[in-house]
Amino acid sequence: MDQSEIQSEKMELVVVTYVVDAITFWAQNVTDKINEKINAMLTEKCPTAPILMGRPSSHKVYAARFSEDKCWYRCTVQQQTEDKFYILYIDFGNMEIVSRSDLVELPEELQTAGLAKKYRFWGIHASSEQDSALHPQGKSFLHNMIHGKKLRVHKKSVCFDGTILVEAFQGNLDIGEELLKFKLAKVSLPGNKENSIPSVKLQEHTGLWPSRSTSGELETLGSTLGSMPKLRPIFSVQKPPEFIREQKSAIDLQHVEKPNIDQEPLTEIKSSTTDADEQQLCSQDAEQVHNETESELQRMREVIDEKHMEEIKKLKEEGSAVQLHVLLLGQQLKEAKLELQTLKESHEKTKEIGNNHPTTVANRISQLAKKVDAVRKLRERNPCSTDEEHLLQSITIIKNYRISMPMSSERLELAWKAYDQALENLKHCQTITEIQPLVNSRNEARGALLLAVDDFLQEVDKFPVSERANRLKEVASSLTAVFSSVMLPEQIDEYAFEKFCEWKRHKQQRIKTVQKATDEALLALSGWASSFSKFLCLMEKTSVTEKDVSEGVDEILMNADNALSEELDTEFSKQNNQGRKIVFNAFLKAMQDIQKEQSLLEDIKKMYDLNSKFKQEVQQWQSSPPKADELFVVKKRIRNLRSQLRWKLVEVSCLEEAEELDLPEILKKKEEIAETRNALFQEISQEKKQYIMLCELVKKSFPELPVIYPDADINDYMSSAGLLVKSLDRDMFDAEPMKELSGKRPLLSTDFQGQKVVLKCYAVDRESEVKVLEQAAEYHRVQQNNPATTVPLLALFCGKSDPLAYVMVPDYSIGSLRAIQKSSPLSSCEIRNVMKGVALGLQGLHAASVTHASLHPNNVFVIGRERGIVGDYDFTKAPEQRVCDSGMIAGFISLVAPEVKQGQPPSPSSDMYAFGGIMLWLHFQDFNGALDTQNVDFTGLEMNVKLQALLSKLLLSSTRLSASEALKQDYFTSDDM
């Protein structure tokens, strides 16, 4: 058995119950299964157990009622002062001060050793300064890392006070190394003062178990933690309480016989060990620590020696490689010197011949050298050739790997048309007698559609749609990077690819012909130069004669010059310029084809997702069609709860009218009313969820549901955009009148599903009820599209016992613009942010062709002084009636547009006039100038230039901005306001 196996056997699995300081903690053994049994016995016996009388025994186990959760836990008494006891919870390691009434005797079966043991990290120590900054940091760090978690501990030694010195691991993480890494503890080596053997007297710790764990945490810790006490600290520092430390008359506990041989002694009891025994134990511990330290040092030396050997081997290999490279460089240097010597000798001989023919040889060879260099650069560094090859490769990818629309898409499209027609027929059916044949027709069309969907999905699954889309994206990016300066023309040549390929073929053929002629001419010149070099070499015999060297040299030089000139000829370059247009046209055609195919691939993906979702929905309802049974069950529960609520309200009313008031019974009934009301609102929420589900089914696949279930009122719910809630009634709410705000119509303040709401009451008849519902639904649809800019409508219902319609909105009563300006006026920056939100709200309403016609400071609300939202309006009135309301004024400024005063109907433009008037009032509340003229006069007002420009365009009818145009003005877009 190796060392790792031996160490594994010594490991013990514990769970941490309390952290004392940066290196000390208490923990329970996970294998102990008696914790729950002990807690059950404590719960059963402690309430009737006798209270501790007289002095406590230092070796006896008692039970104390913890001050935080009032539960009983086993403990031992550490110290007594009058009727106060300083106790240690032996199953968890934390301490507390309790009174005599909270301390009871325990029977013999509970006089057993504590489940928690005290552990300290072996080989390290914390700072000796208890009040230093690192002390609380170290404790907090260790608490966050291990508290309530399982650890594997390796026992190293045991101190005189019973503290176990261990190495602790959480998974593969060494906790002690983490403390050392963050400098929250120091290494204790033999000989250090901090490494002295702990004293027999145990330190006092007053921190307690921090908080009761949640059920989820207990499950993860195992069954042994299921009954762990849920204690909280009562002392913030690791010192005994002041009244214990300062009390001079503290009573020392008397030593008595242990009731159990396993019971641990109190930490305050002096050790009975003699000084000689202590020295012997200290020397044994010191020797053991010394031996373990020597073993660890020897192991570290072996690791270091092994690393040194690897580094030496690596350095030797690098040295060998360097030597080899030096030898290679030396060989190359030798060869370069020989070549340089040869060139020097050849140059001297050529110079002699050049002196005889200065113009015919030297100059021509110099010109040829320049042309050869130019041709070499042209062949090696011609970017056009690289770009053209890249374009040719891209065209090949575009043409050869193209994905087209699946063959099954045509059949799928026809199946969808037939299915949609069947659904349309069902929508127009209003009688139950005609519904079944249409349902059968719809089911047949759905079956045919499902088969077509399966064929389409299977065919698309074979296509590499994603890979092709990614490949096209890469090709488009690379082409755009190469031809970034090309502008798209109005028309693109459809045959650009063919023209480009033909031009490319001719160009390559022409280039090969010219390059071949150049290569042949230069080869002949090279042959002549070789013969001339042999002729000039006097150290070796040669068959080359003067005639061989001198004859034909002019022709050779002329042919080489002509060939090089032709390759560099300007006409050839001009041909490249002419081909530039062909190249660019091919690039534009490639980009057009890429965009078309990318669009096609997107369409295929969308069709695939749509049909996959349809298939899942069909399979869900394939066995049986959806029903409204669950909705009816919810409605039945709502009716029962309403009946219970009414009856309880009657009971409370009777109790309150009785001659003798029974206050406890009244309070009890009111609590029952609150519970019933909450249950009723929860059921109404479930009803709304059922309506939403059924409406989705009606819109998608089952339009027959409203006809089959007329009592469900599905059509009414859909026509109101989900706003109408028929299950609500006025008597369900515990509402209070808002007298200060109920000038035009009654307003009621109440709670609904945990939210503070306002009920707006509208007196209606049958005709006006329909009008209210239509206008509220229209506003509700717009608000759902712009939820952050307009006040939401939570519900609409009609009273069953009064001729009133109630609209439920959130309670923004204290956040109206007028109220804010009266109590704490907005700053210029806040005004801009708030009015920007109002402009966004008007933009949403105007986009849906809705004119607000009731925009004034009481109907604009401020959220957090950062955002403004537009309030709703009177749904019983038309815009022409709303605009004439007396509230359309801000200070001395009328918010009714001049054109409306002249008889024109309200419009989005008149809303923007009111918007401008509110902005003017916010900045200048005392303004009372005229705004009806064509030229608005802001003389005497210290107004920002951008604000003045905006107001001028809002308050003049000829140049009035729309909401979207106003949002683009410098006043809202610039950051210097």
Secondary structure, DSSP 8 states (H G I E B T S, - for coil): --HHHHHHHHEEEEEEEEE-SSSEEEEEETT---HHHHHHHHHHHGGGS-B--SS--TT--EEEE-TTT--EEEEEEEEEETTEEEEEETTT--EEEEEGGGEEE--GGG----SEEEEEETTEE--S-TTSTHHHHHHHHHHHHHTTSEEEEEEEEE-TTS-EEEEEEETTEEHHHHHHHTTSSEE--TT-GGGS---SS-------------HHHHHHH-GGGTT------S-SSSS--HHHHH-TT-B-------SSTT----TTS-----HHHHHHHHHHHHHHHHHHHHHHHHHHHHHHHHHHHHHHHHHHHHHHHHHHHHHHHHHHHHHHHHHHHHHHHHHHHHHHHHHHSIIIIIHHHHHHHHHHHHHHHHHHS-HHHHHHHHHHHHHHHHHHS-----THHHHHHHHHHHHHHHHHHHHT---GGGHHHHHHHHHHHHHHHHHHHHHHHHHHHTS-HHHHHHHHHHHHHHHHHHSTT----SS--TTHHHHHHHHHHHHHHHHHHHHHHHHHHHHHHHHHHHHHHHHH--SS-----HHHHHTTHHHHHHHHHHHHHHHT-HHHHHHHHHHHHHHHHHHHHHHHHHHHHHHHHHHHHHHHHHHHHHHHHHHHTSSS---SHHHHHHHHHHHHHHHHHHHHHHHHHHHHHSSS--HHHHHHHHHHHHHHHHHHHHHHHHHHHHHHHHHHHHHHT-TTHHHH-GGG-HHHHHHTTT-B-TT--GGGS--EE-GGG-SSS-EEEEEETTEEEEEEEEE--HHHHHHHHHHHHHHHHHHHHSTTTB----EEEE-SSSSEEEEEEE--GGGBHHHHHHHS---HHHHHHHHHHHHHHHHHHHHTT------SGGGEEEETTTEEEE----TTS-HHHHTT-TT-EETTEE-S-HHHHTT----HHHHHHHHHHHHHHHH-TT-----SSSS---TT----HHHHHHHHHHH-GGG---HHHHHTSHHHH-S--
